[in-house]
Amino acid sequence: MSGEFNSPGREFAPDTTSKLPAEENFSFAGNPVPAESASPEEVPVRKKTKRGGATGLAGLLLAAAVLTVGAVGMSAPKASAELAATVTDTAVRYEVVVEGEGLSVVLYNDFTHRSAALEESVCRGEFTGLRPNVRYTVAVVQRTAFGERTLSSQRVVTAAEPVLLTEWRGITHECTCDVDGYFHFQMDLIDENHYFSDFTATLTDAMGTVSACVFTEDPTAEQRIDVALHGGLRGNRAEFVVTCKTSDPAAPSGTLELYRATVAI
């Protein structure tokens, strides 16, 4: 996502040494039972019939044409899907970009099968309550007259141990200056690793005047920036920037820019 930071959780390699127990096969020895044969009186006698060469060929061609038209009429409507999936120890999260109708995302293996309907757009969700260190398949399927058609699929393995998640998912914001004089925003952030700290959020107008947010104790709660009371911002547009410091070993050290956009004030 443009201008936003998403720090994925650690990746865990699947446990390739463990195997599911093999299915037991049983066989029984015994005398085979001879098949029953019909008596001469029970065998039906087939009557010979004459077949017209031209008429028979025309009938076959007509039947083939009818089947072809029927198959075309029942063909699935055009659809496409781009699937990305991530895992924890007990959940599989998915993001799907879909185009078309009658689409679902499914998760399955030999022991479970779950599904969720998809709308035409970008869809996000998760399957929870899964078992650690188990292989699953995530797929986007389309319902057709002939059954389900797979558009995209991905095999995943849930982590063997709990995975702590640090993820920036976005931000919502709105200026209600004409009501209370403030610009309000709220970050959608998960930081189970406690990597993020020292958040800042500022609005800068076209004249270079800056008004900053004084964050509450919980940075993911709704925050606000003074615009019209004492902020001194002028005009109807401003540059909105959110930053923080990070200790994530997988991210660049120092100050991290989480969000930047031109907003209405």
Number of C-alpha atoms within 10 A of each C-alpha: 7 8 11 16 16 14 17 14 17 14 12 16 11 15 14 7 5 9 7 6 6 6 6 5 5 5 5 5 5 6 6 6 6 6 6 6 8 9 7 7 7 8 9 8 7 6 6 6 6 6 9 8 8 8 9 11 12 11 11 11 11 12 11 12 12 11 12 11 10 11 13 9 10 11 11 18 11 9 15 17 21 15 18 15 19 17 22 25 21 19 17 22 15 18 16 22 16 21 17 15 17 17 25 18 24 18 20 15 13 7 6 9 12 11 15 13 13 23 15 16 12 13 15 13 14 15 17 13 10 15 16 17 21 18 16 21 16 25 24 26 24 22 15 14 11 10 9 15 14 16 17 16 19 14 13 17 21 26 23 17 12 11 18 16 17 20 17 18 15 16 15 10 16 14 19 15 17 10 7 12 18 21 22 17 18 16 19 13 18 16 15 13 14 13 15 19 14 11 18 17 21 19 26 19 21 13 10 12 13 17 19 18 18 15 17 11 7 8 17 16 13 14 19 21 21 22 25 17 11 10 16 12 22 16 10 10 15 22 17 21 18 20 18 16 17 19 15 15 8 11 14 11 11 11 15 17 16 22 18 16 13 13 16 16 22
